[in-house]
Amino acid sequence: MRSIDPRHAWSTGFARTIAEELRHGVATGAVTWSEADELLNRLRTVIDQALDVHPQPL
C-alpha cells in the first residue's frame, strides 16, 4: 500500500475547498462566473508568489 504525501492531501483538499466556495458564491448570486474566474486567477498569482520553487539552503 502506498502512503499518502500529506502535502498532496492538503493541496487537494485546498483546491476542492476553493472550488466549492466559488461554486457556492455563484449559486447564491454573491459573485458571477466571471468574477469567480478572476478571483481564482488572482489566488493563483498569490500562491505562485508565496511558493519558493528554489528554496535557499539553511
PDB file of N, CA, C, O and CB in Angstrom:
ATOM      1  N   MET A   1       0.842  -1.180   0.000  1.00  0.00           N
ATOM      2  CA  MET A   1       0.000   0.000   0.000  1.00  0.00           C
ATOM      3  C   MET A   1       0.889   1.244   0.000  1.00  0.00           C
ATOM      4  O   MET A   1       1.919   1.284   0.673  1.00  0.00           O
ATOM      5  CB  MET A   1      -0.959  -0.003   1.222  1.00  0.00           C
ATOM      6  N   ARG A   2       0.485   2.238  -0.748  1.00  0.00           N
ATOM      7  CA  ARG A   2       1.266   3.470  -0.873  1.00  0.00           C
ATOM      8  C   ARG A   2       0.841   4.469   0.191  1.00  0.00           C
ATOM      9  O   ARG A   2      -0.350   4.668   0.429  1.00  0.00           O
ATOM     10  CB  ARG A   2       1.102   4.083  -2.278  1.00  0.00           C
ATOM     11  N   SER A   3       1.823   5.094   0.829  1.00  0.00           N
ATOM     12  CA  SER A   3       1.481   6.124   1.807  1.00  0.00           C
ATOM     13  C   SER A   3       1.141   7.416   1.062  1.00  0.00           C
ATOM     14  O   SER A   3       1.682   7.692  -0.009  1.00  0.00           O
ATOM     15  CB  SER A   3       2.653   6.353   2.819  1.00  0.00           C
ATOM     16  N   ILE A   4       0.252   8.187   1.640  1.00  0.00           N
ATOM     17  CA  ILE A   4      -0.188   9.433   1.023  1.00  0.00           C
ATOM     18  C   ILE A   4       0.692  10.575   1.512  1.00  0.00           C
ATOM     19  O   ILE A   4       0.899  10.756   2.712  1.00  0.00           O
ATOM     20  CB  ILE A   4      -1.679   9.714   1.341  1.00  0.00           C
ATOM     21  N   ASP A   5       1.201  11.333   0.560  1.00  0.00           N
ATOM     22  CA  ASP A   5       2.009  12.509   0.884  1.00  0.00           C
ATOM     23  C   ASP A   5       1.085  13.557   1.504  1.00  0.00           C
ATOM     24  O   ASP A   5       0.104  13.954   0.875  1.00  0.00           O
ATOM     25  CB  ASP A   5       2.740  13.077  -0.393  1.00  0.00           C
ATOM     26  N   PRO A   6       1.378  14.012   2.728  1.00  0.00           N
ATOM     27  CA  PRO A   6       0.488  14.985   3.374  1.00  0.00           C
ATOM     28  C   PRO A   6       0.358  16.291   2.585  1.00  0.00           C
ATOM     29  O   PRO A   6      -0.673  16.960   2.658  1.00  0.00           O
ATOM     30  CB  PRO A   6       0.990  15.290   4.770  1.00  0.00           C
ATOM     31  N   ARG A   7       1.392  16.650   1.840  1.00  0.00           N
ATOM     32  CA  ARG A   7       1.313  17.869   1.024  1.00  0.00           C
ATOM     33  C   ARG A   7       0.302  17.693  -0.102  1.00  0.00           C
ATOM     34  O   ARG A   7      -0.436  18.619  -0.437  1.00  0.00           O
ATOM     35  CB  ARG A   7       2.697  18.229   0.443  1.00  0.00           C
ATOM     36  N   HIS A   8       0.277  16.504  -0.678  1.00  0.00           N
ATOM     37  CA  HIS A   8      -0.681  16.225  -1.750  1.00  0.00           C
ATOM     38  C   HIS A   8      -2.105  16.242  -1.188  1.00  0.00           C
ATOM     39  O   HIS A   8      -3.011  16.819  -1.788  1.00  0.00           O
ATOM     40  CB  HIS A   8      -0.375  14.854  -2.421  1.00  0.00           C
ATOM     41  N   ALA A   9      -2.288  15.612  -0.049  1.00  0.00           N
ATOM     42  CA  ALA A   9      -3.618  15.587   0.577  1.00  0.00           C
ATOM     43  C   ALA A   9      -4.075  16.999   0.915  1.00  0.00           C
ATOM     44  O   ALA A   9      -5.235  17.346   0.690  1.00  0.00           O
ATOM     45  CB  ALA A   9      -3.606  14.714   1.850  1.00  0.00           C
ATOM     46  N   TRP A  10      -3.172  17.817   1.453  1.00  0.00           N
ATOM     47  CA  TRP A  10      -3.533  19.188   1.807  1.00  0.00           C
ATOM     48  C   TRP A  10      -3.882  20.001   0.568  1.00  0.00           C
ATOM     49  O   TRP A  10      -4.893  20.702   0.551  1.00  0.00           O
ATOM     50  CB  TRP A  10      -2.393  19.860   2.572  1.00  0.00           C
ATOM     51  N   SER A  11      -3.053  19.915  -0.467  1.00  0.00           N
ATOM     52  CA  SER A  11      -3.296  20.725  -1.661  1.00  0.00           C
ATOM     53  C   SER A  11      -4.567  20.292  -2.386  1.00  0.00           C
ATOM     54  O   SER A  11      -5.278  21.126  -2.946  1.00  0.00           O
ATOM     55  CB  SER A  11      -2.103  20.638  -2.608  1.00  0.00           C
ATOM     56  N   THR A  12      -4.855  18.994  -2.378  1.00  0.00           N
ATOM     57  CA  THR A  12      -6.094  18.507  -2.986  1.00  0.00           C
ATOM     58  C   THR A  12      -7.297  19.022  -2.208  1.00  0.00           C
ATOM     59  O   THR A  12      -8.277  19.470  -2.803  1.00  0.00           O
ATOM     60  CB  THR A  12      -6.110  16.963  -3.039  1.00  0.00           C
ATOM     61  N   GLY A  13      -7.229  18.960  -0.890  1.00  0.00           N
ATOM     62  CA  GLY A  13      -8.317  19.480  -0.058  1.00  0.00           C
ATOM     63  C   GLY A  13      -8.501  20.975  -0.230  1.00  0.00           C
ATOM     64  O   GLY A  13      -9.628  21.468  -0.262  1.00  0.00           O
ATOM     65  N   PHE A  14      -7.401  21.693  -0.342  1.00  0.00           N
ATOM     66  CA  PHE A  14      -7.452  23.139  -0.535  1.00  0.00           C
ATOM     67  C   PHE A  14      -8.132  23.484  -1.860  1.00  0.00           C
ATOM     68  O   PHE A  14      -9.004  24.351  -1.914  1.00  0.00           O
ATOM     69  CB  PHE A  14      -6.036  23.737  -0.492  1.00  0.00           C
ATOM     70  N   ALA A  15      -7.724  22.796  -2.925  1.00  0.00           N
ATOM     71  CA  ALA A  15      -8.312  23.039  -4.245  1.00  0.00           C
ATOM     72  C   ALA A  15      -9.804  22.732  -4.253  1.00  0.00           C
ATOM     73  O   ALA A  15     -10.590  23.472  -4.845  1.00  0.00           O
ATOM     74  CB  ALA A  15      -7.601  22.198  -5.308  1.00  0.00           C
ATOM     75  N   ARG A  16     -10.195  21.646  -3.599  1.00  0.00           N
ATOM     76  CA  ARG A  16     -11.623  21.302  -3.534  1.00  0.00           C
ATOM     77  C   ARG A  16     -12.407  22.344  -2.740  1.00  0.00           C
ATOM     78  O   ARG A  16     -13.526  22.698  -3.109  1.00  0.00           O
ATOM     79  CB  ARG A  16     -11.811  19.912  -2.902  1.00  0.00           C
ATOM     80  N   THR A  17     -11.827  22.825  -1.666  1.00  0.00           N
ATOM     81  CA  THR A  17     -12.495  23.845  -0.857  1.00  0.00           C
ATOM     82  C   THR A  17     -12.697  25.131  -1.651  1.00  0.00           C
ATOM     83  O   THR A  17     -13.779  25.718  -1.627  1.00  0.00           O
ATOM     84  CB  THR A  17     -11.687  24.133   0.413  1.00  0.00           C
ATOM     85  N   ILE A  18     -11.662  25.564  -2.349  1.00  0.00           N
ATOM     86  CA  ILE A  18     -11.766  26.780  -3.166  1.00  0.00           C
ATOM     87  C   ILE A  18     -12.839  26.604  -4.234  1.00  0.00           C
ATOM     88  O   ILE A  18     -13.673  27.489  -4.425  1.00  0.00           O
ATOM     89  CB  ILE A  18     -10.405  27.119  -3.824  1.00  0.00           C
ATOM     90  N   ALA A  19     -12.827  25.471  -4.932  1.00  0.00           N
ATOM     91  CA  ALA A  19     -13.822  25.214  -5.976  1.00  0.00           C
ATOM     92  C   ALA A  19     -15.233  25.221  -5.399  1.00  0.00           C
ATOM     93  O   ALA A  19     -16.145  25.798  -5.991  1.00  0.00           O
ATOM     94  CB  ALA A  19     -13.542  23.870  -6.665  1.00  0.00           C
ATOM     95  N   GLU A  20     -15.413  24.584  -4.253  1.00  0.00           N
ATOM     96  CA  GLU A  20     -16.726  24.534  -3.609  1.00  0.00           C
ATOM     97  C   GLU A  20     -17.202  25.928  -3.204  1.00  0.00           C
ATOM     98  O   GLU A  20     -18.366  26.273  -3.404  1.00  0.00           O
ATOM     99  CB  GLU A  20     -16.679  23.622  -2.382  1.00  0.00           C
ATOM    100  N   GLU A  21     -16.308  26.716  -2.643  1.00  0.00           N
ATOM    101  CA  GLU A  21     -16.678  28.070  -2.234  1.00  0.00           C
ATOM    102  C   GLU A  21     -17.031  28.948  -3.432  1.00  0.00           C
ATOM    103  O   GLU A  21     -17.975  29.736  -3.368  1.00  0.00           O
ATOM    104  CB  GLU A  21     -15.544  28.706  -1.442  1.00  0.00           C
ATOM    105  N   LEU A  22     -16.279  28.817  -4.520  1.00  0.00           N
ATOM    106  CA  LEU A  22     -16.589  29.595  -5.714  1.00  0.00           C
ATOM    107  C   LEU A  22     -17.931  29.182  -6.302  1.00  0.00           C
ATOM    108  O   LEU A  22     -18.728  30.038  -6.686  1.00  0.00           O
ATOM    109  CB  LEU A  22     -15.486  29.432  -6.757  1.00  0.00           C
ATOM    110  N   ARG A  23     -18.188  27.883  -6.377  1.00  0.00           N
ATOM    111  CA  ARG A  23     -19.486  27.414  -6.886  1.00  0.00           C
ATOM    112  C   ARG A  23     -20.624  27.897  -6.000  1.00  0.00           C
ATOM    113  O   ARG A  23     -21.673  28.301  -6.501  1.00  0.00           O
ATOM    114  CB  ARG A  23     -19.508  25.879  -6.977  1.00  0.00           C
ATOM    115  N   HIS A  24     -20.425  27.860  -4.699  1.00  0.00           N
ATOM    116  CA  HIS A  24     -21.443  28.338  -3.765  1.00  0.00           C
ATOM    117  C   HIS A  24     -21.687  29.839  -3.947  1.00  0.00           C
ATOM    118  O   HIS A  24     -22.831  30.294  -3.926  1.00  0.00           O
ATOM    119  CB  HIS A  24     -21.021  28.039  -2.314  1.00  0.00           C
ATOM    120  N   GLY A  25     -20.616  30.593  -4.123  1.00  0.00           N
ATOM    121  CA  GLY A  25     -20.751  32.029  -4.343  1.00  0.00           C
ATOM    122  C   GLY A  25     -21.545  32.347  -5.593  1.00  0.00           C
ATOM    123  O   GLY A  25     -22.361  33.270  -5.603  1.00  0.00           O
ATOM    124  N   VAL A  26     -21.307  31.583  -6.646  1.00  0.00           N
ATOM    125  CA  VAL A  26     -22.062  31.794  -7.891  1.00  0.00           C
ATOM    126  C   VAL A  26     -23.516  31.365  -7.699  1.00  0.00           C
ATOM    127  O   VAL A  26     -24.434  32.058  -8.137  1.00  0.00           O
ATOM    128  CB  VAL A  26     -21.416  31.006  -9.069  1.00  0.00           C
ATOM    129  N   ALA A  27     -23.723  30.228  -7.047  1.00  0.00           N
ATOM    130  CA  ALA A  27     -25.086  29.709  -6.849  1.00  0.00           C
ATOM    131  C   ALA A  27     -25.949  30.659  -6.029  1.00  0.00           C
ATOM    132  O   ALA A  27     -27.154  30.759  -6.256  1.00  0.00           O
ATOM    133  CB  ALA A  27     -25.036  28.348  -6.165  1.00  0.00           C
ATOM    134  N   THR A  28     -25.337  31.353  -5.081  1.00  0.00           N
ATOM    135  CA  THR A  28     -26.101  32.270  -4.231  1.00  0.00           C
ATOM    136  C   THR A  28     -26.182  33.674  -4.810  1.00  0.00           C
ATOM    137  O   THR A  28     -26.871  34.538  -4.267  1.00  0.00           O
ATOM    138  CB  THR A  28     -25.486  32.330  -2.854  1.00  0.00           C
ATOM    139  N   GLY A  29     -25.482  33.895  -5.904  1.00  0.00           N
ATOM    140  CA  GLY A  29     -25.508  35.210  -6.537  1.00  0.00           C
ATOM    141  C   GLY A  29     -24.536  36.205  -5.933  1.00  0.00           C
ATOM    142  O   GLY A  29     -24.578  37.393  -6.253  1.00  0.00           O
ATOM    143  N   ALA A  30     -23.661  35.726  -5.060  1.00  0.00           N
ATOM    144  CA  ALA A  30     -22.685  36.624  -4.439  1.00  0.00           C
ATOM    145  C   ALA A  30     -21.654  37.101  -5.461  1.00  0.00           C
ATOM    146  O   ALA A  30     -21.173  38.232  -5.397  1.00  0.00           O
ATOM    147  CB  ALA A  30     -21.980  35.923  -3.265  1.00  0.00           C
ATOM    148  N   VAL A  31     -21.325  36.219  -6.403  1.00  0.00           N
ATOM    149  CA  VAL A  31     -20.385  36.555  -7.480  1.00  0.00           C
ATOM    150  C   VAL A  31     -20.886  35.930  -8.777  1.00  0.00           C
ATOM    151  O   VAL A  31     -21.662  34.975  -8.766  1.00  0.00           O
ATOM    152  CB  VAL A  31     -18.935  36.060  -7.147  1.00  0.00           C
ATOM    153  N   THR A  32     -20.428  36.483  -9.884  1.00  0.00           N
ATOM    154  CA  THR A  32     -20.734  35.890 -11.186  1.00  0.00           C
ATOM    155  C   THR A  32     -19.624  34.902 -11.525  1.00  0.00           C
ATOM    156  O   THR A  32     -18.588  34.863 -10.860  1.00  0.00           O
ATOM    157  CB  THR A  32     -20.875  36.990 -12.302  1.00  0.00           C
ATOM    158  N   TRP A  33     -19.855  34.097 -12.578  1.00  0.00           N
ATOM    159  CA  TRP A  33     -18.807  33.176 -13.010  1.00  0.00           C
ATOM    160  C   TRP A  33     -17.560  33.946 -13.426  1.00  0.00           C
ATOM    161  O   TRP A  33     -16.438  33.504 -13.180  1.00  0.00           O
ATOM    162  CB  TRP A  33     -19.304  32.297 -14.171  1.00  0.00           C
ATOM    163  N   SER A  34     -17.759  35.084 -14.049  1.00  0.00           N
ATOM    164  CA  SER A  34     -16.623  35.904 -14.467  1.00  0.00           C
ATOM    165  C   SER A  34     -15.826  36.392 -13.256  1.00  0.00           C
ATOM    166  O   SER A  34     -14.596  36.360 -13.257  1.00  0.00           O
ATOM    167  CB  SER A  34     -17.106  37.102 -15.302  1.00  0.00           C
ATOM    168  N   GLU A  35     -16.536  36.838 -12.235  1.00  0.00           N
ATOM    169  CA  GLU A  35     -15.863  37.293 -11.005  1.00  0.00           C
ATOM    170  C   GLU A  35     -15.166  36.135 -10.298  1.00  0.00           C
ATOM    171  O   GLU A  35     -14.066  36.296  -9.770  1.00  0.00           O
ATOM    172  CB  GLU A  35     -16.875  37.954 -10.050  1.00  0.00           C
ATOM    173  N   ALA A  36     -15.805  34.975 -10.288  1.00  0.00           N
ATOM    174  CA  ALA A  36     -15.199  33.798  -9.668  1.00  0.00           C
ATOM    175  C   ALA A  36     -13.914  33.419 -10.398  1.00  0.00           C
ATOM    176  O   ALA A  36     -12.918  33.060  -9.769  1.00  0.00           O
ATOM    177  CB  ALA A  36     -16.186  32.614  -9.669  1.00  0.00           C
ATOM    178  N   ASP A  37     -13.942  33.499 -11.721  1.00  0.00           N
ATOM    179  CA  ASP A  37     -12.756  33.206 -12.518  1.00  0.00           C
ATOM    180  C   ASP A  37     -11.632  34.199 -12.206  1.00  0.00           C
ATOM    181  O   ASP A  37     -10.470  33.812 -12.086  1.00  0.00           O
ATOM    182  CB  ASP A  37     -13.097  33.241 -14.017  1.00  0.00           C
ATOM    183  N   GLU A  38     -11.987  35.469 -12.077  1.00  0.00           N
ATOM    184  CA  GLU A  38     -10.986  36.494 -11.746  1.00  0.00           C
ATOM    185  C   GLU A  38     -10.409  36.264 -10.346  1.00  0.00           C
ATOM    186  O   GLU A  38      -9.204  36.407 -10.143  1.00  0.00           O
ATOM    187  CB  GLU A  38     -11.610  37.906 -11.836  1.00  0.00           C
ATOM    188  N   LEU A  39     -11.254  35.914  -9.390  1.00  0.00           N
ATOM    189  CA  LEU A  39     -10.768  35.604  -8.038  1.00  0.00           C
ATOM    190  C   LEU A  39      -9.796  34.435  -8.069  1.00  0.00           C
ATOM    191  O   LEU A  39      -8.758  34.467  -7.407  1.00  0.00           O
ATOM    192  CB  LEU A  39     -11.945  35.284  -7.098  1.00  0.00           C
ATOM    193  N   LEU A  40     -10.128  33.402  -8.838  1.00  0.00           N
ATOM    194  CA  LEU A  40      -9.259  32.238  -8.942  1.00  0.00           C
ATOM    195  C   LEU A  40      -7.917  32.603  -9.571  1.00  0.00           C
ATOM    196  O   LEU A  40      -6.871  32.140  -9.117  1.00  0.00           O
ATOM    197  CB  LEU A  40      -9.939  31.141  -9.757  1.00  0.00           C
ATOM    198  N   ASN A  41      -7.944  33.424 -10.602  1.00  0.00           N
ATOM    199  CA  ASN A  41      -6.691  33.863 -11.229  1.00  0.00           C
ATOM    200  C   ASN A  41      -5.829  34.664 -10.263  1.00  0.00           C
ATOM    201  O   ASN A  41      -4.609  34.502 -10.236  1.00  0.00           O
ATOM    202  CB  ASN A  41      -6.985  34.700 -12.472  1.00  0.00           C
ATOM    203  N   ARG A  42      -6.448  35.516  -9.481  1.00  0.00           N
ATOM    204  CA  ARG A  42      -5.681  36.305  -8.502  1.00  0.00           C
ATOM    205  C   ARG A  42      -5.113  35.415  -7.403  1.00  0.00           C
ATOM    206  O   ARG A  42      -3.991  35.624  -6.943  1.00  0.00           O
ATOM    207  CB  ARG A  42      -6.566  37.403  -7.881  1.00  0.00           C
ATOM    208  N   LEU A  43      -5.893  34.424  -6.986  1.00  0.00           N
ATOM    209  CA  LEU A  43      -5.420  33.496  -5.962  1.00  0.00           C
ATOM    210  C   LEU A  43      -4.227  32.697  -6.480  1.00  0.00           C
ATOM    211  O   LEU A  43      -3.270  32.463  -5.742  1.00  0.00           O
ATOM    212  CB  LEU A  43      -6.551  32.545  -5.526  1.00  0.00           C
ATOM    213  N   ARG A  44      -4.280  32.281  -7.738  1.00  0.00           N
ATOM    214  CA  ARG A  44      -3.137  31.575  -8.333  1.00  0.00           C
ATOM    215  C   ARG A  44      -1.883  32.426  -8.278  1.00  0.00           C
ATOM    216  O   ARG A  44      -0.801  31.931  -7.961  1.00  0.00           O
ATOM    217  CB  ARG A  44      -3.440  31.183  -9.783  1.00  0.00           C
ATOM    218  N   THR A  45      -2.027  33.712  -8.589  1.00  0.00           N
ATOM    219  CA  THR A  45      -0.881  34.618  -8.563  1.00  0.00           C
ATOM    220  C   THR A  45      -0.291  34.713  -7.167  1.00  0.00           C
ATOM    221  O   THR A  45       0.926  34.641  -6.995  1.00  0.00           O
ATOM    222  CB  THR A  45      -1.283  36.005  -9.056  1.00  0.00           C
ATOM    223  N   VAL A  46      -1.151  34.875  -6.170  1.00  0.00           N
ATOM    224  CA  VAL A  46      -0.691  34.983  -4.781  1.00  0.00           C
ATOM    225  C   VAL A  46       0.027  33.704  -4.357  1.00  0.00           C
ATOM    226  O   VAL A  46       1.085  33.757  -3.730  1.00  0.00           O
ATOM    227  CB  VAL A  46      -1.881  35.269  -3.832  1.00  0.00           C
ATOM    228  N   ILE A  47      -0.550  32.562  -4.700  1.00  0.00           N
ATOM    229  CA  ILE A  47       0.065  31.287  -4.321  1.00  0.00           C
ATOM    230  C   ILE A  47       1.398  31.103  -5.035  1.00  0.00           C
ATOM    231  O   ILE A  47       2.377  30.677  -4.423  1.00  0.00           O
ATOM    232  CB  ILE A  47      -0.877  30.112  -4.644  1.00  0.00           C
ATOM    233  N   ASP A  48       1.440  31.422  -6.324  1.00  0.00           N
ATOM    234  CA  ASP A  48       2.703  31.315  -7.061  1.00  0.00           C
ATOM    235  C   ASP A  48       3.791  32.187  -6.442  1.00  0.00           C
ATOM    236  O   ASP A  48       4.946  31.770  -6.356  1.00  0.00           O
ATOM    237  CB  ASP A  48       2.496  31.705  -8.523  1.00  0.00           C
ATOM    238  N   GLN A  49       3.434  33.377  -6.018  1.00  0.00           N
ATOM    239  CA  GLN A  49       4.412  34.275  -5.407  1.00  0.00           C
ATOM    240  C   GLN A  49       4.834  33.791  -4.029  1.00  0.00           C
ATOM    241  O   GLN A  49       5.964  34.030  -3.601  1.00  0.00           O
ATOM    242  CB  GLN A  49       3.846  35.683  -5.307  1.00  0.00           C
ATOM    243  N   ALA A  50       3.932  33.111  -3.336  1.00  0.00           N
ATOM    244  CA  ALA A  50       4.233  32.644  -1.980  1.00  0.00           C
ATOM    245  C   ALA A  50       5.136  31.398  -1.996  1.00  0.00           C
ATOM    246  O   ALA A  50       5.895  31.159  -1.057  1.00  0.00           O
ATOM    247  CB  ALA A  50       2.927  32.337  -1.229  1.00  0.00           C
ATOM    248  N   LEU A  51       5.041  30.617  -3.070  1.00  0.00           N
ATOM    249  CA  LEU A  51       5.838  29.407  -3.157  1.00  0.00           C
ATOM    250  C   LEU A  51       7.220  29.723  -3.698  1.00  0.00           C
ATOM    251  O   LEU A  51       7.372  30.418  -4.702  1.00  0.00           O
ATOM    252  CB  LEU A  51       5.147  28.367  -4.034  1.00  0.00           C
ATOM    253  N   ASP A  52       8.202  29.208  -3.023  1.00  0.00           N
ATOM    254  CA  ASP A  52       9.583  29.373  -3.473  1.00  0.00           C
ATOM    255  C   ASP A  52      10.020  28.030  -4.057  1.00  0.00           C
ATOM    256  O   ASP A  52      10.317  27.087  -3.322  1.00  0.00           O
ATOM    257  CB  ASP A  52      10.540  29.837  -2.289  1.00  0.00           C
ATOM    258  N   VAL A  53      10.056  27.957  -5.381  1.00  0.00           N
ATOM    259  CA  VAL A  53      10.389  26.682  -6.011  1.00  0.00           C
ATOM    260  C   VAL A  53      11.876  26.337  -5.889  1.00  0.00           C
ATOM    261  O   VAL A  53      12.261  25.187  -6.100  1.00  0.00           O
ATOM    262  CB  VAL A  53       9.993  26.715  -7.473  1.00  0.00           C
ATOM    263  N   HIS A  54      12.695  27.303  -5.558  1.00  0.00           N
ATOM    264  CA  HIS A  54      14.127  27.055  -5.362  1.00  0.00           C
ATOM    265  C   HIS A  54      14.532  27.572  -3.982  1.00  0.00           C
ATOM    266  O   HIS A  54      15.177  28.615  -3.876  1.00  0.00           O
ATOM    267  CB  HIS A  54      14.979  27.738  -6.486  1.00  0.00           C
ATOM    268  N   PRO A  55      14.156  26.849  -2.926  1.00  0.00           N
ATOM    269  CA  PRO A  55      14.490  27.322  -1.571  1.00  0.00           C
ATOM    270  C   PRO A  55      15.992  27.400  -1.362  1.00  0.00           C
ATOM    271  O   PRO A  55      16.756  26.581  -1.873  1.00  0.00           O
ATOM    272  CB  PRO A  55      13.871  26.403  -0.514  1.00  0.00           C
ATOM    273  N   GLN A  56      16.384  28.381  -0.616  1.00  0.00           N
ATOM    274  CA  GLN A  56      17.794  28.569  -0.282  1.00  0.00           C
ATOM    275  C   GLN A  56      18.184  27.602   0.829  1.00  0.00           C
ATOM    276  O   GLN A  56      17.407  27.391   1.761  1.00  0.00           O
ATOM    277  CB  GLN A  56      18.074  30.035   0.143  1.00  0.00           C
ATOM    278  N   PRO A  57      19.374  27.013   0.746  1.00  0.00           N
ATOM    279  CA  PRO A  57      19.818  26.103   1.814  1.00  0.00           C
ATOM    280  C   PRO A  57      20.021  26.880   3.115  1.00  0.00           C
ATOM    281  O   PRO A  57      20.396  28.053   3.119  1.00  0.00           O
ATOM    282  CB  PRO A  57      21.134  25.375   1.408  1.00  0.00           C
ATOM    283  N   LEU A  58      19.762  26.185   4.205  1.00  0.00           N
ATOM    284  CA  LEU A  58      19.936  26.814   5.534  1.00  0.00           C
ATOM    285  C   LEU A  58      21.375  26.847   5.944  1.00  0.00           C
ATOM    286  O   LEU A  58      21.697  27.337   7.026  1.00  0.00           O
ATOM    287  CB  LEU A  58      19.131  26.080   6.591  1.00  0.00           C
TER     288      LEU A  58
END
